[in-house]
Amino acid sequence: MSNRARICLIALFFLLLPRIGLSQENGQDSSCDHHVAQWLDPASGNRLDSEKLLERIQGPRIVLLGEAHTTVAHHRWQHYMLAALHSRNANMMVGFEMLPRRLQSVLDAWSAGELDEEEFLEQSEWSKVWGYDAGLYLPLLHFTRLNRLPALALNVDRKLISQVAQQGWEAIGEEQRLGLSDPAPASDAYRDSLAQLYGYKQTMREQTEGEAEHEAPDIDAIKNSDAFANFVAAQQTWDRAMAEALAAAHRRDPSALVVGIIGRGHLEYGYGIPHQLADLGINDVDVLLPLNADDNCHPLPAKLASAVFVVDADGEQAAPARPRLGILIEDGDHGVYVRQVIEDSVAEETGILDGDVILSAAGFDTRTGAELIEIISRQSPGTWLPLKLMRGDRTIKKVAKFPQSFE
């Protein structure tokens, strides 16, 4: 596996969201007596009073609202939380993982009412820098705009993350670090969880590449490898960048409530951003997570979050039906670089791998991600899409077969 292919393991951390409670038990009663629209305390398994919880976290502090990026119910819950918290503390700032800091001026123009939706999505390079359905996030963005709340771009460009994943943090020059300080070392528990993920992805890659037999991943060997060390460093860089942006907002106005809209993989068990915030001297932090109703029969891990809220995500449609290849991409030197192939997607069925470069689609050169997205958007149910890929130093051809229905 090439170094560049390894960097694509990072983003998988936020999509392989296990049914919480299956991996870490705390001895709670596992009876199914929890209901939708209910707060739970992971430490005890007990129900929490909503008013008392909101009163406690209304500020000044940092509140981090987690999500699975494609789950509608999670975003509805985030919208509800913004409204509930704002009703108690109008001195609020909202940070978004979805945008890198270089696009803060675009976010400012949006919040000021200077851009309409189409202009915002174009100028924010939404499909390029984030890629997930904008319709899931626009209600949150409209909330900040309508209430004239400061909106914060928390992230950094993925180019830095990719460089760290290939070379390690120490190899990145000061001028390339975008002003970031050294991340706090990852805890042993965080390294263990990332090693399991790394091993899982390694196994899936072997299966995709058609190896008839393969051994279970050697987790100890993974943890002692340079590639895994760089993988962890890249994850920490991501966490540190967002922690520093949140910390800077908190220090600008210590009386404000700073809310983060962030993928739950950065938050669970306090491994990621909360760990980095503590290293920055900020401990007034609460992590709140949505819990899908069909997960709540299992004991909650005691250290999962400050509190969880049960939502009904059963059978929902995450986004309007449309053709999806199922990849996360960025513009490359020679074509569209595949950062990650989503599980159970058309791309996975086609045999596209993390690290591939898509040179053309339907006979048209794909020099940018926008060009590829435009071609995919024109596909009809049941159609076949010829692709030309570069894998390492080889050029190969694949045919993506779209389902008979996009529902």
Summary of the structure (lengths in Angstrom):
residues: 407
radius of gyration: 21.1
end to end distance: 34.7
largest distance: 60.1
contacts: 1298
relative contact order: 0.17
helix: 40%
strand: 18%
